[in-house]
């Protein structure tokens, strides 16, 4: 559980840095990272190890951030 939260925070922070725009704050980054982990795991399958989990969760979080920016602009 703690590992998933740490991965979520790291992934959300990385997604915020990779996608330019307004930040979502620590709680928003945590939520995006955790949801991104679910989406990334669905797309790429279950990752092996902590680095794999961070990469997959970051990709999923970037997708979520991009979608949220598209919705905000519409």
C-alpha positions as CSV (number, residue, x, y, z in Angstrom):
1,X,0.0,0.0,0.0
2,X,2.7,2.5,0.9
3,X,4.7,1.4,-2.1
4,X,1.7,2.2,-4.4
5,X,1.3,5.6,-2.8
6,X,5.0,6.4,-3.3
7,X,4.8,5.2,-6.9
8,X,1.7,7.4,-7.4
9,X,3.4,10.5,-6.0
10,X,6.5,10.0,-8.1
11,X,4.4,9.2,-11.3
12,X,2.1,12.2,-10.7
13,X,5.0,14.5,-10.1
14,X,6.8,13.3,-13.3
15,X,3.6,13.6,-15.3
16,X,3.2,17.2,-14.1
17,X,6.8,17.9,-15.2
18,X,6.4,16.2,-18.6
19,X,3.1,17.9,-19.5
20,X,3.2,21.7,-19.4
21,X,0.4,23.6,-17.8
22,X,-1.2,24.2,-14.5
23,X,-0.2,21.8,-11.7
24,X,-2.7,19.8,-9.7
25,X,-1.0,20.0,-6.3
26,X,0.3,17.1,-4.2
27,X,-3.1,15.5,-3.7
28,X,-4.0,15.9,-7.4
29,X,-0.6,14.5,-8.4
30,X,-1.2,11.5,-6.1
31,X,-4.6,10.8,-7.5
32,X,-3.3,11.1,-11.1
33,X,-0.4,8.9,-10.4
34,X,-2.5,6.2,-8.7
35,X,-5.1,6.3,-11.5
36,X,-2.3,6.5,-14.0
37,X,-0.9,3.3,-12.6
38,X,-4.3,1.6,-13.2
39,X,-4.6,2.9,-16.7
40,X,-0.9,2.1,-17.5
41,X,-1.3,-1.4,-16.0
42,X,-4.4,-1.9,-18.2
43,X,-2.6,-0.8,-21.3
44,X,0.9,-2.3,-20.8
45,X,0.2,-5.1,-18.3
46,X,1.6,-5.6,-14.9
47,X,5.1,-4.1,-14.6
48,X,8.1,-5.8,-13.0
49,X,9.9,-3.9,-10.2
50,X,9.6,-0.4,-8.8
51,X,11.1,1.3,-11.9
52,X,8.7,-0.5,-14.2
53,X,5.8,0.5,-12.0
54,X,6.9,4.2,-12.0
55,X,7.3,4.2,-15.8
56,X,3.9,2.6,-16.4
57,X,2.1,4.8,-13.8
58,X,3.8,7.9,-15.3
59,X,2.7,7.0,-18.8
60,X,-0.9,6.5,-17.5
61,X,-0.8,9.8,-15.5
62,X,0.5,11.7,-18.6
63,X,-2.5,10.3,-20.5
64,X,-4.8,11.5,-17.8
65,X,-3.2,14.9,-17.6
66,X,-3.5,15.3,-21.4
67,X,-7.2,14.3,-21.3
68,X,-7.9,16.8,-18.5
69,X,-6.2,19.6,-20.5
70,X,-8.3,18.6,-23.6
71,X,-11.5,18.7,-21.5
72,X,-10.5,22.1,-19.9
73,X,-9.9,23.6,-23.3
74,X,-13.3,22.4,-24.8
